[in-house]
Amino acid sequence: MSRKFSQKKIRQLDFLKFFSTIWVVYFLQKNQMIVVYGKGKVGQWLSNFLTYLQKEFLMMDDTDRDDQKLAEAEKIIPSPGVPPTHFIYQIYPEKIQSELNFIGEIRPVFPFSSSIETIWITGTDWKSTTSWVLYNLFTKLLPDYQVHLSGNFDIPFSQTLVDIAKSWSTKKNLIVIELSSFMLYQVKNFWFDYSVFLNFSPDHLNRHPHLEDYFATKENILKYTKKQARTNPEIRSKLSSDLQQKTKQYTSEFDLSKTNFIGKHNQKNISFCCECVNQYISDHSELKLFSLDEKSLIWSTIWPLPHRTQLIKTLDEIKFYDDSKSTSSHSLSAALEWFSEKIVLIAGWSDKGETFEHLSQIFKGHVAYWVFIGTTAPQFSAIFQNNQIASDQVDSMEKAVQFAYAYAKKNHIKVILLSPGCASFDMFKDYADRADHFQKAIENITVQ
C-alpha cells in the first residue's frame, strides 16, 4: 500500500510540474513589460514574484525614474507606500495596477491555486493582533495544513505565493493576511475567501482626500469576499443593503479570562477569531474538529504581540507600559480606557492629518500629566491647555521618559504609558524603533 501511495504521489507531483511548465510558457508568450515603482520591502518581494513568473520587468523609484520606460510599460505596479497623489497615478492611470489586482489577474491559472484558501483582516486598529491570534489558532488546530502569516507581517502576499509554489507540497495551504488600506486601494480584480473589517476611525488622512474615501477603500474587502465577510454592528449599519445582506456581524463580548489578553477591544478581536475558526470548521466538514468557545484551553497558549500595551518594567512601584503600536486616536483611546487610575502619558510624533479634540473627556478622566513630542505636539498642547491638564513638550524620547518618571514619582502615580496615537516617521524608522528608544530611556533612568 505504501508503495502504491508513493507512486501515486509522484505522479501527482509530475503532473503539477508539467502544469506549471505549461503555465509559465503561457505567460512568456504574453511578453509584457512591467514596471515595479518603489524599491522598498514590498517592491523587492514583488520582484521575486515576477522573477518566478519569468516576467520581464524593471524596478525604479523617484531617484532613477525613466519616463521613456514608464511610457513603454504595459503595466505599472506601485508599492503600497506610493500615494495616489504621486505623478504616476496622474500621468499613467490606465497602466496602474495594484499588487492585488495583478495577482487577481493571474490567480485562476496559478499553480496550486485550488489548494490555497485565504483569510483577510483589515481595520484601522488591531488587525495585527487579530491576524496573529488567527494564525496561531489555525496552526495549532490544523497540523496537516501549511498555515502562513502574510501581508503586513513582513512577507507580502506575492512572496507567500512564491514560497508555496516552490515547496511542491500536496498539503492544503491556508494564508492569514493583514491588509492595509494602502493595499486595498482601487481593488477591483480580486476576491477574498474569508474576511473581516474590524473597526473604523479617522486615520491616514494625509493620504486619503477625505474620510469617506478611506472608508470606501476599507469597504472593498467586504465587497470582494467570496465565502464569508464579517464586521462589527456599527460598520455594518453604514453599508448598502446589498452589502449588509452578505456581511455577518460578530458579537462584541468575549470572556477573556481564559486568554492572555485584556481590554474591551480584544473582546471584539478574539470574538471574531472564534467565530471565524468555527465558520471555517463548519465549511470543511472533513476536518471533524470541535467548535471553539470561551472555555477552550487553546486560548491560554497564545500570547499577545509586543508593543501592544506591554508591561516593560516596574521601577519604584511605577509601571512602564509600551503601546508604541498605537498610531491612531482610536487605539490611543482604547489604551487609556484600560486603566482605572490616572496615568502619565507619552504621546505624539508624526502628523497623519487626524484630530484628537474628540478625546478631551477621555484625557480628562484618565490622564494626570502628558508629555508630548514631534510634529503633532502643538495640536496636543492646545487640547491640554483647554482642558487644564498638566503637560510638557520635549524634543527627544529620553527627555520624555525623564519628565514622565519625575512627575509620576513626585505625585505618586503608578503608571507611565507610551501610547503615541500617531505614526513615528518624523523621528524613528517605525513603531518598533520607537519602542526600542523607550525601553533604552527607561534603562537609563534605572542606572541614575
Secondary structure, 3 states (H helix, E strand, C coil): CHHHHHHHHHHHHHHHHHHHHHHHHHHHHCCCCEEEECCCHHHHHHHHHHHHCCCCEEEECCCCCCHHHHHHCCEEEECCCCCCCCHHHHHCCCCECCHHHHHHHHHHHCCCHHHEEEEEEECCCCHHHHHHHHHHHHHHHCCCCEEEEEECCCCCHHHHHHHHHHHCCCCCEEEEEECCHHHHCCCCCCCEEEEEECCCCCCCCCCCCCHHHHHHHHHHHHHCEEEEEEECHHHHHCCCHHHHHHEEECCCCCCHHHCCCCCHHHHHHHHHHHHHHHHHHHHCHHHCCCCCCCCCHHHHHCCCCCCCCEEEEEECCEEEEECCCCCCHHHHHHHHHCCCCCEEEEEECECCCCCCHHHHHHHHHHEEEEEEECCCHHHHHHHHHHCCCEEEECCCHHHHHHHHHHHHHHCCCCEEEECCCCECCCCCCCHHHHHHHHHHHHHHHHCC
